[in-house]
Structures are given as C-alpha cells and as structure tokens.
Amino acid sequence: MSVLRIERTRSVTHQPARPGRRKAAVEDLARRVQRTMAAHGLIRRGERVLVGVSGGADSVTLLHMLASWREPLALSLCAVHVDHQLRPESARDAAWVRQFAEDLNVPIMVECCDVRSLCREHGWSLEDGARRVRYQCFAAAAVQYSAHVLALAHTADDQAETVVMRLLRGSGLAGLSGIPIVRPLGPVRVVRPLLPVWRWEILEYLASQGLSHRDDASNQDVRFTRNRIRHQLLPLMERDYNPQAKSVLVQLAEQCRQDSAYLEQLAGRHWKRLAKISPAGEVLLAMRPLARQAVSLQRYLVRRAVRQVRGELTEFEFRHWREIDALLQGGPVGAEAHLPGGVRVSRAAEHLVFKRVQASPASFLAEQPLEAPAEMFQGAPAARRPRGGVPISP
C-alpha cells in the first residue's frame, strides 16, 4: 500500500492583479461559468447548494464564485470539507477551510475519516479509498443539509487526466466520457460548474481577487497514478507530440459522452423488450434477442443489468464483459460468471440471469452509511439526519 510522504502543506497567497486585461479575463471567466450553469441546468435559482471544499485552488475559486452570486440567485450555500487524516497537517487544512468559509459567511461541515485504516481493512488503494470515503461523506452531508445540489470543483485539467487514466485501463465509450458535468448521487445532483475551465484560469482568478489557497504537497507525489499523468505523461505529450494534447483529450471525452448517451438511450428502448425483473430482484435478459443486437448495444444492455442488481458499475471491466459474452455465445446451462460487487451471472435455458449474491469489500461504502456526528455541522441549519448509504458511481 502506498504511504504518503510527510510534507508540510503550504498556504499560497496570490497578490491582487493590476486593473486591465487580467480583470477583463476574470470577468469573462465568471460569465462563462454562469453560462455553463445555465446551459446545463446545474444550479437553479433558490436552490440549496452544498459545496465540496478541499482548500485547493479549484474549490476555493468555486466557493468564492458561488458566494458572490448567492444573493442574485437566492442560493442557500453550505461548504463541506473532508479530512482524510492521511497527513499530519490535514487538521490545519481543515481549520483553514473553516476560516475561509466563515469569512464568506458560509456555514461549514467538517468530517474526519481514518481513510488509511479503511483502505487497510478493505484492500483499497489510498487513491480509491479516499475517493470512496469522500463521496460517502458528501452524500451524507447533502442529506443532512437537505441540499438540492452538490457542487464540486473539477476542471478541464482533471478531465484530461481522467481520460488518460481510463484509456490506460482499457475503458470503452462510457469510461472515456470522463467526468460528467452533472449526475445523480442519491437524492441530489452532483454538478461541476468549473469543468470547462483550465487550471491556469483558476490561478488568474485567485490572483485577481487576492485569494490564497492550500497547496497540498501530496499532489506532487508521483507514486500516485494521477500525479504521474499530471506531472510526467501529459507534459511529455504536450512537449513532444501535440501542444494541444489536453484540449484534444477533453474533446475526445465530449465525443464519447455523446455517443455513449445515444447507446444508453437505445439500450433503454430495448430493455423493455429484453429484460424482466424477478420478485427477488434478479434481472433476466432474453438471450436470443440479445444475441441479435450489435455487440456495442449488447454491452450496454449488460451494463444496465449489472447496475440494476448492484446499484453501480465500479470495477466492471472489459474482461468481465468477455466472460458474460462467453455465456451468451453458447456456454452450458448453469455456467456462471462472477463479477465485482458480488454479482453472479448464470446461463439458464433462455435467459442470462443477473443476481446479487453477496457484497464485496469494493462495494462496502455503497452498503454502509457513514453516520455524521453532530459536531460535523458547524453553523449549518438543522435538517434531517441521513438514514442510509448512497451508492457511489465512478
């Protein structure tokens, strides 16, 4: 298991910019983000918005922007920070975020989780475990705050990195679609208003506002895959192959998203004819009509069946599809394939039967709610307590 270097997290202060071209660029950035929000219906007037804030440049920019639009849009804002307890200085980061939110008159929730222990217990990498815990905390906080929206600060740089990561893992169209600008997470919408924005634009915005942020030294640790892609592979691609490599990757994600959405819609139409749900929650896919479909459509129907019985598609890979395809192409009755998350697929006389037989460690946080302690909610209006876990999507 990877272990983070113990390094001090720096607080970086940006000097206010001089009036002129930078000011105009920042105003243009704010308008672009507002247009993105309007075009995709990300945040609507009068909604309750929970904002994930790590203290990094991206999330500081997002919270600052939304706070400046709070009155015109009649928004109710609340920030949430997750202390993963992976670094000795993480408590100082949490204190900094708390103070930043208070300076903006935004209530703040802070949750502390021993991510390293959870990763050790369930066999996760630190990267994957931290993501799982973070989203579960976000989901619990969103229910606690009765939020309509969870706003996260992923940028175009994050999108390019994600596409490369998934390409190297052998993802198909759905995976290469990258980070969605909006998706459901239980009862709330997860939105990413800064997804079309580049990191250099974020830094210019902070400089124009004289804002500081926390610089996490672990983001430089190239033992982590994303950091190697960010600091080594992408610069190499830009230097030696295409100076616009990141823009091309973002464009690829958009093209894949459009094509994947069409296949998903097509699968939805065929689903009504091919699939049956048993009283026990099993999914039965009729094999003969399924085998007559294009292979790409078969895969989307199988993905839908897995998602129906499991609630998510985490760790479902192309090799799993091949196992299911072998059953479809003529395996003996009773033959089985075992998928992540405790899903079993068996071949019956006329159907492929998808059944959830057990929960695997990988799906632990989709099963178990992280109940938030009362002291997590600092300055947030009282609301209902979370009652159950929320499935985590990739």
Secondary structure, DSSP 4 states (H G I P E B T S, - for coil): -------PPEEEEPPPPPSSHHHHHHHHHHHHHHHHHHHHT-S-TT-EEEEE--SSHHHHHHHHHHHHTTTTTT-EEEEEEEE---STTHHHHHHHHHHHHHHTT--EEEEE--HHHHHHHHT--HHHHHHHHHHHHHHHHHHHTT-SEEE----HHHHHHHHHHHHHTT--HHHHT-S-SEEEETTEEEE-TTTT--HHHHHHHHHHHT-EEEE-GGGG-TTSHHHHIIIIIHHHHHHHT-TTHHHHHHHHHHHHHHHHHHHHHHHHHHHHHHEEE-TTS-EEEEHHHHHTS-HHHHHHHHHHHHHHHHS--TT--HHHHHHHHHHHTTPPTT-EEEETTTEEEEE-SSEEEEEE----GGGHHHHS--PPPGGGEESPPP-PPP-S--PPP-
